[in-house]
Amino acid sequence: MSLTAETKKEVFKKHNSKEADTGTAEGQIALFTAKIAEITEHLKANKKDLASQRALVLIVGRRRRLLKYLHSKDIERYRAIIKKLNLRK
């Protein structure tokens, strides 16, 4: 149920200037978004998997905190990642 190394590399390559730079907020937010999508699909088939439900809530909270941090530090980067990932209206 976890993301493969190739999937992670693709996510970081798509959202970072460097593929090896995994510490940027944009890359981490994109990775959390991919994990959220994967867990959501898993939960559609396995409604009673409480461990996955808890993991989903934790990952959503981490992504929200990173978005809040990015909003406070650099509003343009925040707007760019929101638009790129289609997280808001």
TIRO-2110 file (N, C-alpha, C; in Angstrom, 1 decimal):
// TIRO-2110
0.8, -1.2, 0.0, N, 1, A
0.0, 0.0, 0.0, CA, 1, A
0.9, 1.3, 0.0, C, 1, A
2.2, 1.1, 0.1, N, 2, A
3.0, 2.3, 0.1, CA, 2, A
3.5, 2.6, -1.3, C, 2, A
3.9, 3.8, -1.5, N, 3, A
4.4, 4.2, -2.9, CA, 3, A
5.7, 3.5, -3.2, C, 3, A
5.9, 3.2, -4.4, N, 4, A
7.2, 2.6, -4.8, CA, 4, A
8.2, 3.7, -5.0, C, 4, A
9.5, 3.3, -5.0, N, 5, A
10.6, 4.2, -5.2, CA, 5, A
10.5, 5.0, -6.5, C, 5, A
10.1, 4.3, -7.5, N, 6, A
9.9, 4.9, -8.8, CA, 6, A
8.8, 5.9, -8.8, C, 6, A
7.7, 5.6, -8.2, N, 7, A
6.6, 6.6, -8.1, CA, 7, A
7.1, 7.9, -7.3, C, 7, A
7.8, 7.7, -6.2, N, 8, A
8.3, 8.8, -5.5, CA, 8, A
9.3, 9.7, -6.3, C, 8, A
10.1, 9.0, -7.0, N, 9, A
11.1, 9.8, -7.9, CA, 9, A
10.3, 10.6, -8.9, C, 9, A
9.3, 10.0, -9.5, N, 10, A
8.5, 10.7, -10.5, CA, 10, A
7.8, 11.9, -9.9, C, 10, A
7.3, 11.8, -8.7, N, 11, A
6.6, 12.9, -8.0, CA, 11, A
7.5, 14.0, -7.7, C, 11, A
8.7, 13.6, -7.2, N, 12, A
9.7, 14.7, -6.9, CA, 12, A
10.3, 15.3, -8.1, C, 12, A
10.4, 14.6, -9.2, N, 13, A
10.9, 15.1, -10.5, CA, 13, A
9.9, 16.1, -11.0, C, 13, A
8.7, 15.8, -10.9, N, 14, A
7.6, 16.6, -11.5, CA, 14, A
7.4, 17.9, -10.7, C, 14, A
7.6, 17.9, -9.4, N, 15, A
7.3, 19.1, -8.6, CA, 15, A
8.5, 19.8, -8.0, C, 15, A
9.7, 19.3, -8.2, N, 16, A
10.9, 19.9, -7.8, CA, 16, A
11.8, 20.3, -8.9, C, 16, A
12.7, 21.2, -8.7, N, 17, A
13.7, 21.6, -9.7, CA, 17, A
14.7, 20.5, -9.9, C, 17, A
15.0, 19.8, -8.8, N, 18, A
16.0, 18.7, -8.8, CA, 18, A
15.3, 17.4, -8.4, C, 18, A
15.7, 16.3, -9.0, N, 19, A
15.0, 15.0, -8.7, CA, 19, A
15.5, 14.6, -7.3, C, 19, A
16.7, 14.9, -6.9, N, 20, A
17.3, 14.4, -5.6, CA, 20, A
16.9, 15.3, -4.5, C, 20, A
16.3, 16.4, -4.7, N, 21, A
15.9, 17.4, -3.7, CA, 21, A
14.5, 17.0, -3.1, C, 21, A
14.5, 16.2, -2.0, N, 22, A
13.3, 15.7, -1.5, CA, 22, A
12.8, 16.5, -0.3, C, 22, A
13.5, 17.5, 0.1, N, 23, A
13.1, 18.3, 1.3, CA, 23, A
12.3, 19.5, 1.0, C, 23, A
12.0, 19.9, -0.2, N, 24, A
11.2, 21.0, -0.4, CA, 24, A
9.8, 20.8, 0.0, C, 24, A
9.1, 21.9, 0.3, N, 25, A
7.7, 21.8, 0.8, CA, 25, A
6.8, 21.3, -0.4, C, 25, A
7.1, 21.8, -1.6, N, 26, A
6.3, 21.4, -2.7, CA, 26, A
6.4, 19.9, -3.0, C, 26, A
7.6, 19.4, -2.9, N, 27, A
7.8, 17.9, -3.2, CA, 27, A
7.1, 17.1, -2.1, C, 27, A
7.2, 17.5, -0.9, N, 28, A
6.6, 16.8, 0.2, CA, 28, A
5.0, 16.9, 0.1, C, 28, A
4.5, 18.0, -0.2, N, 29, A
3.1, 18.2, -0.4, CA, 29, A
2.6, 17.3, -1.5, C, 29, A
3.3, 17.2, -2.6, N, 30, A
2.9, 16.4, -3.8, CA, 30, A
3.0, 14.9, -3.4, C, 30, A
4.0, 14.5, -2.6, N, 31, A
4.1, 13.1, -2.2, CA, 31, A
2.9, 12.8, -1.2, C, 31, A
2.6, 13.7, -0.3, N, 32, A
1.5, 13.4, 0.6, CA, 32, A
0.2, 13.3, -0.2, C, 32, A
0.0, 14.1, -1.3, N, 33, A
-1.2, 14.1, -2.1, CA, 33, A
-1.3, 12.7, -2.8, C, 33, A
-0.1, 12.2, -3.3, N, 34, A
-0.1, 10.9, -4.0, CA, 34, A
-0.5, 9.8, -3.0, C, 34, A
0.0, 9.9, -1.8, N, 35, A
-0.3, 8.9, -0.7, CA, 35, A
-1.8, 9.0, -0.4, C, 35, A
-2.3, 10.2, -0.3, N, 36, A
-3.7, 10.4, 0.1, CA, 36, A
-4.6, 9.7, -1.0, C, 36, A
-4.3, 9.9, -2.3, N, 37, A
-5.0, 9.3, -3.3, CA, 37, A
-5.0, 7.8, -3.3, C, 37, A
-3.8, 7.3, -3.0, N, 38, A
-3.7, 5.8, -2.9, CA, 38, A
-4.5, 5.2, -1.8, C, 38, A
-4.4, 5.8, -0.6, N, 39, A
-5.1, 5.3, 0.6, CA, 39, A
-6.6, 5.5, 0.4, C, 39, A
-7.0, 6.5, -0.3, N, 40, A
-8.4, 6.7, -0.5, CA, 40, A
-9.0, 5.6, -1.4, C, 40, A
-8.2, 5.3, -2.5, N, 41, A
-8.7, 4.2, -3.3, CA, 41, A
-8.7, 2.9, -2.6, C, 41, A
-7.8, 2.6, -1.7, N, 42, A
-7.7, 1.4, -0.9, CA, 42, A
-9.0, 1.4, 0.0, C, 42, A
-9.3, 2.5, 0.6, N, 43, A
-10.4, 2.5, 1.5, CA, 43, A
-11.8, 2.4, 0.9, C, 43, A
-11.9, 2.7, -0.4, N, 44, A
-13.1, 2.5, -1.2, CA, 44, A
-13.4, 1.0, -1.2, C, 44, A
-12.4, 0.1, -1.3, N, 45, A
-12.6, -1.3, -1.4, CA, 45, A
-12.6, -1.9, 0.0, C, 45, A
-11.9, -1.3, 1.0, N, 46, A
-11.8, -1.9, 2.3, CA, 46, A
-12.3, -0.9, 3.4, C, 46, A
-13.6, -0.8, 3.5, N, 47, A
-14.2, 0.2, 4.3, CA, 47, A
-13.9, 0.1, 5.8, C, 47, A
-13.6, -1.1, 6.3, N, 48, A
-13.4, -1.4, 7.7, CA, 48, A
-11.9, -1.3, 8.1, C, 48, A
-11.1, -0.9, 7.3, N, 49, A
-9.6, -0.9, 7.6, CA, 49, A
-9.3, 0.4, 8.4, C, 49, A
-9.4, 0.3, 9.7, N, 50, A
-9.3, 1.4, 10.6, CA, 50, A
-7.9, 2.0, 10.6, C, 50, A
-6.9, 1.1, 10.5, N, 51, A
-5.5, 1.6, 10.5, CA, 51, A
-5.2, 2.5, 9.3, C, 51, A
-5.8, 2.1, 8.1, N, 52, A
-5.6, 3.0, 7.0, CA, 52, A
-6.4, 4.3, 7.1, C, 52, A
-7.5, 4.2, 7.8, N, 53, A
-8.3, 5.5, 8.0, CA, 53, A
-7.5, 6.4, 8.9, C, 53, A
-6.9, 5.9, 9.9, N, 54, A
-6.1, 6.7, 10.8, CA, 54, A
-4.9, 7.3, 10.0, C, 54, A
-4.2, 6.4, 9.2, N, 55, A
-3.1, 6.9, 8.4, CA, 55, A
-3.5, 8.0, 7.5, C, 55, A
-4.7, 7.9, 6.9, N, 56, A
-5.2, 9.0, 6.0, CA, 56, A
-5.3, 10.3, 6.8, C, 56, A
-5.9, 10.2, 7.9, N, 57, A
-6.1, 11.4, 8.7, CA, 57, A
-4.8, 12.1, 9.1, C, 57, A
-3.8, 11.3, 9.5, N, 58, A
-2.5, 11.8, 9.8, CA, 58, A
-1.8, 12.4, 8.6, C, 58, A
-1.9, 11.8, 7.5, N, 59, A
-1.2, 12.4, 6.3, CA, 59, A
-1.9, 13.6, 5.8, C, 59, A
-3.2, 13.7, 5.9, N, 60, A
-3.9, 14.9, 5.6, CA, 60, A
-3.5, 16.1, 6.5, C, 60, A
-3.4, 15.8, 7.8, N, 61, A
-2.9, 16.8, 8.7, CA, 61, A
-1.5, 17.3, 8.4, C, 61, A
-0.6, 16.3, 8.1, N, 62, A
0.7, 16.8, 7.7, CA, 62, A
0.8, 17.7, 6.5, C, 62, A
0.0, 17.3, 5.5, N, 63, A
-0.1, 18.1, 4.3, CA, 63, A
-0.7, 19.5, 4.6, C, 63, A
-1.7, 19.5, 5.5, N, 64, A
-2.3, 20.8, 5.8, CA, 64, A
-1.3, 21.7, 6.5, C, 64, A
-0.5, 21.1, 7.4, N, 65, A
0.5, 21.9, 8.2, CA, 65, A
1.6, 22.4, 7.2, C, 65, A
2.0, 21.6, 6.2, N, 66, A
3.0, 22.1, 5.3, CA, 66, A
2.4, 23.2, 4.4, C, 66, A
1.2, 23.0, 4.0, N, 67, A
0.5, 24.1, 3.2, CA, 67, A
0.4, 25.4, 4.0, C, 67, A
0.1, 25.3, 5.3, N, 68, A
0.0, 26.5, 6.2, CA, 68, A
1.4, 27.1, 6.3, C, 68, A
2.5, 26.3, 6.4, N, 69, A
3.8, 26.8, 6.5, CA, 69, A
4.2, 27.6, 5.2, C, 69, A
3.9, 26.9, 4.1, N, 70, A
4.2, 27.5, 2.8, CA, 70, A
3.4, 28.8, 2.6, C, 70, A
2.2, 28.8, 3.0, N, 71, A
1.4, 30.0, 2.9, CA, 71, A
2.0, 31.2, 3.7, C, 71, A
2.5, 30.9, 4.9, N, 72, A
3.1, 32.0, 5.7, CA, 72, A
4.4, 32.4, 5.2, C, 72, A
5.2, 31.6, 4.6, N, 73, A
6.5, 31.9, 4.1, CA, 73, A
6.6, 32.5, 2.7, C, 73, A
5.9, 31.9, 1.8, N, 74, A
6.0, 32.4, 0.4, CA, 74, A
4.6, 32.1, -0.3, C, 74, A
3.8, 33.1, -0.4, N, 75, A
2.4, 33.0, -0.9, CA, 75, A
2.4, 32.6, -2.4, C, 75, A
3.4, 33.0, -3.1, N, 76, A
3.5, 32.7, -4.6, CA, 76, A
3.7, 31.2, -4.8, C, 76, A
4.7, 30.6, -4.0, N, 77, A
4.9, 29.2, -4.1, CA, 77, A
3.7, 28.4, -3.6, C, 77, A
3.0, 28.9, -2.6, N, 78, A
1.8, 28.3, -2.1, CA, 78, A
0.7, 28.2, -3.3, C, 78, A
0.5, 29.4, -3.9, N, 79, A
-0.5, 29.4, -5.0, CA, 79, A
-0.1, 28.5, -6.1, C, 79, A
1.2, 28.4, -6.4, N, 80, A
1.6, 27.6, -7.5, CA, 80, A
1.3, 26.1, -7.3, C, 80, A
1.6, 25.7, -6.0, N, 81, A
1.4, 24.3, -5.7, CA, 81, A
-0.1, 23.9, -5.6, C, 81, A
-0.9, 24.9, -5.1, N, 82, A
-2.3, 24.6, -5.1, CA, 82, A
-2.9, 24.5, -6.5, C, 82, A
-2.4, 25.3, -7.4, N, 83, A
-2.9, 25.3, -8.7, CA, 83, A
-2.4, 24.0, -9.4, C, 83, A
-1.2, 23.7, -9.2, N, 84, A
-0.6, 22.5, -9.9, CA, 84, A
-1.3, 21.2, -9.5, C, 84, A
-1.6, 21.1, -8.2, N, 85, A
-2.2, 19.9, -7.6, CA, 85, A
-3.7, 19.9, -7.6, C, 85, A
-4.3, 21.0, -8.0, N, 86, A
-5.8, 21.2, -7.9, CA, 86, A
-6.4, 20.9, -6.6, C, 86, A
-5.8, 21.5, -5.5, N, 87, A
-6.3, 21.2, -4.2, CA, 87, A
-7.4, 22.1, -3.7, C, 87, A
-7.5, 23.3, -4.3, N, 88, A
-8.6, 24.2, -3.9, CA, 88, A
-9.4, 24.6, -5.1, C, 88, A
-10.5, 25.2, -4.9, N, 89, A
-11.3, 25.7, -6.0, CA, 89, A
-10.7, 26.8, -6.7, C, 89, A
END
